[in-house]
Amino acid sequence: MKNAAYFFITTISIVITLIYGKTLLIPFVFALLLWFLVRKIRHLLDKIELIKKHLPSWLKNLFPSLIILTLFGFISRILLANINTLANSYPIYEANIEIIINNINQLFNINVVESLKAHATDFDFGIILKAIFKSLTDLLSNAFIIVIYALFIFLEEVNFSNKLKAVFPENEQYEEINNILNKIEGSITNYIGLKTLVSIITGAISYIILLLIGIDSPVFWAFLIFLLNYIPTIGSLIAALFPALFCLLQFGEFTPFLMVLFFVGSIQVIVGNILEPKLMGNSLNISSFVTIFALSFWGTLWGVTGMLLSIPITVIMVIIFAHFESTKSIAILLSEKGKIN
């Protein structure tokens, strides 16, 4: 009974901390992911003998960090320019709502469209675009905090091994904890790397299709598709739906809408069901139900950001739980086939 009470109190405390501390925790989690990514690039650079011998560790950390930050800044400028273009054009899209409603009315001949028509004047596409703009602005403002966190994590990395040995003086304990940390790093960097590759492929092909169809600001929609692909299961569905609905507003007819829905949707199906499983394999070792539950749980706590981070956080939990007898049963339940290493 005592154990159950302690578990309940601890769980409630953690959830409350996650909710009210998200302003601090979210940038910290992104900083950790950035650290994992830079370490992965550093390990790849170390495979080149010349770099391994002659370049110091701080320079090998600085080089990939600068590349990532420069790339992020470049993408941000392009995205903001695209959003401004969309915001300036929204009166044209708003006018097309009337055409869409008339087309639906003629096609289905249903009275319910009249009630939608009555509320059409209240629809302001600019509000949606401003909300998207605000989200990206918030991300850019958090970028500075993320970089600061990452910088101090890199500085802490130098003495982390010594601190770990001091906390766990027995060699067996130290090796076990070190093994857990290495496994977490390997799983997360592998997931981020492969997911990024798959998302780039999906976004690039979608960009070509959207450009050929003639959608406004195809770079913005391609990046949105790239980003939403990090959200498991529902991300690919939303990624195909958003530009398709926008085509409906832009052109005021169903043909471009159906073309985007079909072609972009087909890419999502092919990449998501054929390419991604071959690349990922069973490396994540998380059941489908746990994936959906984690998506819902972290989405409820941290919104879209929580959805993006749901899989990396769950992977870390499974690895940690698997290394302790008291929590090994939880890791088995979270795993895909009940097998844990």
C-alpha positions in Angstrom: 0.0 0.0 0.0 2.8 2.3 0.9 4.6 1.7 -2.4 1.4 2.4 -4.4 1.0 5.7 -2.5 4.6 6.7 -3.1 4.3 5.8 -6.8 1.0 7.8 -7.1 2.5 10.9 -5.4 5.7 10.7 -7.4 3.8 10.4 -10.7 1.6 13.4 -9.9 4.6 15.4 -8.9 6.4 14.6 -12.1 3.4 15.5 -14.2 2.9 18.8 -12.4 6.6 19.6 -12.9 6.4 18.8 -16.6 3.3 21.0 -17.0 4.5 24.1 -15.1 8.2 23.7 -15.9 7.8 23.2 -19.7 9.2 26.7 -20.4 12.5 25.6 -19.0 12.4 21.9 -19.8 11.5 22.1 -23.5 14.6 24.1 -24.5 16.7 21.8 -22.3 15.4 18.7 -24.1 16.1 20.3 -27.5 19.6 21.2 -26.2 20.2 17.6 -25.3 19.1 16.4 -28.7 21.4 19.0 -30.3 24.2 17.7 -28.1 23.5 14.1 -29.2 23.5 15.2 -32.8 26.8 17.1 -32.5 28.4 14.1 -30.7 27.3 11.8 -33.5 28.9 14.1 -36.1 32.0 14.3 -34.0 32.3 10.5 -33.9 31.9 10.4 -37.7 34.7 13.0 -38.0 36.9 10.9 -35.7 36.8 8.1 -38.3 39.0 10.3 -40.5 42.5 9.7 -39.1 43.8 13.1 -39.9 41.0 14.9 -38.1 41.2 12.6 -35.1 44.9 13.2 -34.6 45.2 16.9 -35.2 41.9 18.6 -34.3 41.0 19.2 -30.7 37.6 18.1 -29.3 36.4 21.7 -28.8 36.9 22.4 -32.5 35.2 19.2 -33.5 32.2 20.3 -31.4 32.3 23.9 -32.7 32.4 22.9 -36.4 29.1 20.9 -36.6 27.4 23.3 -34.1 28.1 26.2 -36.4 26.9 24.3 -39.4 23.6 23.4 -37.7 23.1 26.9 -36.4 23.9 28.5 -39.8 21.5 26.1 -41.5 18.8 26.8 -38.9 19.2 30.6 -39.5 19.1 30.2 -43.2 15.9 28.1 -43.1 14.3 30.5 -40.6 14.8 33.5 -43.0 13.3 31.6 -45.9 10.3 30.5 -43.8 9.6 34.0 -42.5 9.8 35.4 -46.0 7.3 32.7 -47.2 4.9 33.4 -44.3 5.0 37.1 -45.1 4.1 36.3 -48.7 1.1 34.2 -47.5 0.0 36.8 -45.1 0.0 39.5 -47.8 -2.1 37.3 -50.1 -4.7 36.1 -47.7 -7.5 38.4 -48.9 -7.4 36.5 -52.2 -7.7 33.2 -50.4 -10.6 34.6 -48.3 -12.5 35.5 -51.5 -12.2 32.0 -52.8 -14.2 30.6 -49.8 -17.4 31.9 -51.5 -16.5 30.0 -54.7 -15.7 26.8 -52.7 -19.1 27.0 -50.9 -21.0 27.5 -54.1 -19.2 24.5 -55.7 -20.0 22.3 -52.7 -23.6 23.5 -52.8 -24.0 22.6 -56.4 -22.2 19.3 -56.1 -24.1 17.9 -53.1 -27.2 20.1 -53.1 -27.4 20.1 -49.3 -28.8 22.9 -47.1 -26.1 22.5 -44.4 -23.7 24.5 -46.7 -25.9 27.6 -46.1 -25.1 27.5 -42.5 -21.4 27.3 -43.3 -21.8 30.2 -45.7 -23.3 32.3 -43.0 -20.1 31.9 -41.0 -17.8 32.3 -43.9 -17.4 36.1 -43.3 -16.1 35.4 -39.8 -13.3 33.3 -41.2 -10.0 35.1 -41.3 -7.1 33.1 -42.9 -4.7 35.8 -41.7 -5.4 34.8 -38.1 -4.2 31.2 -39.0 -1.1 32.6 -40.7 -0.4 34.9 -37.7 -0.7 31.9 -35.4 1.8 30.0 -37.5 4.1 33.0 -37.6 3.9 33.3 -33.8 4.8 29.6 -33.3 7.9 30.0 -35.5 8.8 33.3 -33.7 8.6 31.5 -30.4 10.8 28.8 -31.8 13.4 31.4 -32.9 13.3 33.1 -29.5 13.9 29.8 -27.8 16.8 29.1 -30.1 19.0 31.4 -28.1 18.2 29.5 -24.8 18.7 26.2 -26.5 22.2 27.3 -27.7 23.1 28.5 -24.2 21.9 25.2 -22.7 23.9 23.2 -25.3 27.0 25.3 -24.7 27.0 24.5 -21.0 26.3 20.8 -21.7 29.4 20.7 -23.9 31.4 22.4 -21.1 30.1 20.0 -18.6 30.9 17.0 -20.8 34.7 17.5 -20.2 34.4 16.6 -16.5 31.3 14.4 -16.6 33.2 11.1 -16.7 35.2 12.1 -13.6 32.0 13.1 -11.8 30.3 9.8 -12.7 33.2 7.9 -11.3 33.0 9.9 -8.1 29.3 9.2 -7.7 29.7 5.5 -8.6 33.1 4.5 -7.2 32.6 0.8 -7.8 33.8 -0.1 -11.3 30.8 -2.4 -11.9 28.3 0.4 -11.1 30.1 2.9 -13.2 30.2 0.6 -16.2 26.5 -0.1 -15.9 25.6 3.6 -15.8 28.0 4.3 -18.6 26.5 1.5 -20.7 23.0 3.0 -20.1 24.1 6.5 -21.3 25.9 5.0 -24.3 22.8 3.0 -25.3 20.6 6.1 -24.9 23.0 8.2 -27.1 23.2 5.4 -29.7 19.4 4.9 -29.9 18.5 8.7 -30.0 21.2 9.7 -32.5 20.2 6.7 -34.7 16.5 7.7 -34.6 17.1 11.4 -35.2 19.5 10.7 -38.0 17.3 8.2 -39.9 14.1 10.2 -39.2 15.8 13.4 -40.5 16.9 11.6 -43.7 13.4 10.2 -44.3 11.8 13.6 -43.6 14.3 15.3 -46.0 13.4 12.8 -48.7 9.6 13.3 -48.1 9.9 17.1 -48.0 12.1 17.4 -51.1 9.8 15.2 -53.3 6.7 17.0 -51.9 8.4 20.4 -52.7 8.8 19.3 -56.4 5.1 18.2 -56.6 3.8 21.4 -54.9 5.9 23.5 -57.2 4.5 21.8 -60.3 1.0 22.1 -59.0 1.6 25.8 -58.4 0.9 26.3 -54.7 2.0 29.6 -53.2 5.2 29.4 -51.0 6.0 25.7 -51.7 9.1 26.0 -49.5 7.0 26.7 -46.5 4.7 23.8 -47.1 7.6 21.4 -47.9 9.3 22.4 -44.6 6.0 21.9 -42.7 5.8 18.4 -44.3 9.4 17.8 -43.2 8.7 18.9 -39.6 5.4 17.1 -39.2 7.0 13.8 -40.3 8.7 13.7 -36.9 5.3 13.3 -35.3 4.6 9.5 -35.4 1.4 8.1 -37.0 -0.7 11.3 -37.4 2.1 13.5 -38.6 2.1 12.2 -42.1 -1.7 12.5 -42.4 -1.6 16.1 -41.3 1.3 16.8 -43.5 -0.7 15.8 -46.6 -3.9 17.5 -45.4 -2.6 21.0 -44.7 -1.2 21.9 -48.2 -4.2 20.2 -49.8 -6.7 22.4 -47.8 -4.6 25.4 -48.7 -4.8 24.6 -52.4 -8.6 24.6 -52.0 -8.4 28.1 -50.6 -5.8 29.3 -53.1 -7.4 28.0 -56.3 -11.1 27.8 -55.3 -11.5 24.4 -57.0 -11.2 20.8 -56.2 -8.7 19.5 -58.8 -5.5 21.0 -57.1 -6.8 19.9 -53.7 -7.2 16.3 -54.9 -3.9 16.3 -56.7 -2.0 17.4 -53.6 -4.0 15.0 -51.4 -3.2 12.1 -53.8 0.4 12.7 -54.7 1.7 14.0 -51.3 -0.4 11.4 -49.6 1.1 8.7 -51.8 4.6 9.8 -50.9 3.8 9.6 -47.2 2.4 6.1 -47.6 5.4 4.8 -49.7 8.0 6.4 -47.5 6.2 5.7 -44.2 5.3 2.1 -44.9 8.2 0.9 -47.1 11.4 3.1 -46.8 11.2 4.1 -43.1 10.6 0.5 -41.7 13.5 -0.8 -43.8 15.8 1.9 -42.4 14.6 1.9 -38.8 14.0 -1.8 -38.4 13.2 -2.7 -34.8 15.8 -0.4 -33.4 13.3 1.7 -31.3 11.7 -1.4 -29.7 8.5 0.4 -28.8 5.0 -1.1 -29.3 2.5 0.7 -31.6 0.1 1.3 -28.7 2.8 2.9 -26.6 3.7 5.1 -29.6 0.1 6.4 -29.8 -0.2 6.8 -26.0 3.1 8.6 -25.8 2.0 10.9 -28.6 -1.2 11.7 -26.8 0.4 12.1 -23.4 3.3 14.4 -24.4 1.0 16.2 -26.9 -1.4 17.0 -24.0 1.5 18.2 -21.8 3.6 20.1 -24.3 1.5 20.5 -27.4 3.0 20.0 -30.8 6.5 20.2 -29.3 5.6 17.3 -27.0 4.4 15.3 -30.1 7.8 15.9 -31.8 9.7 14.8 -28.7 7.4 11.9 -27.7 9.4 9.1 -29.3 12.9 10.2 -28.1 11.6 10.6 -24.6 9.9 7.2 -24.6 13.0 5.5 -26.0 15.1 6.9 -23.2 12.5 5.7 -20.6 12.5 2.1 -22.0 16.3 1.9 -22.0 16.5 3.2 -18.4 13.7 1.0 -17.1 15.3 -2.0 -18.7 18.5 -1.7 -16.7 16.9 -1.9 -13.2 15.2 -4.9 -11.8 12.4 -2.9 -10.1 11.4 -1.3 -13.4 12.3 -4.0 -15.9 8.7 -5.2 -16.1 7.6 -1.7 -17.2 10.2 -1.8 -20.0 8.9 -5.2 -21.1 5.4 -3.8 -21.3 6.5 -0.7 -23.3 8.7 -2.8 -25.7 7.5 -4.0 -29.1 7.7 -7.8 -28.6 8.4 -8.1 -24.9 12.1 -8.5 -25.5 14.7 -6.1 -24.0 18.4 -6.1 -24.2 
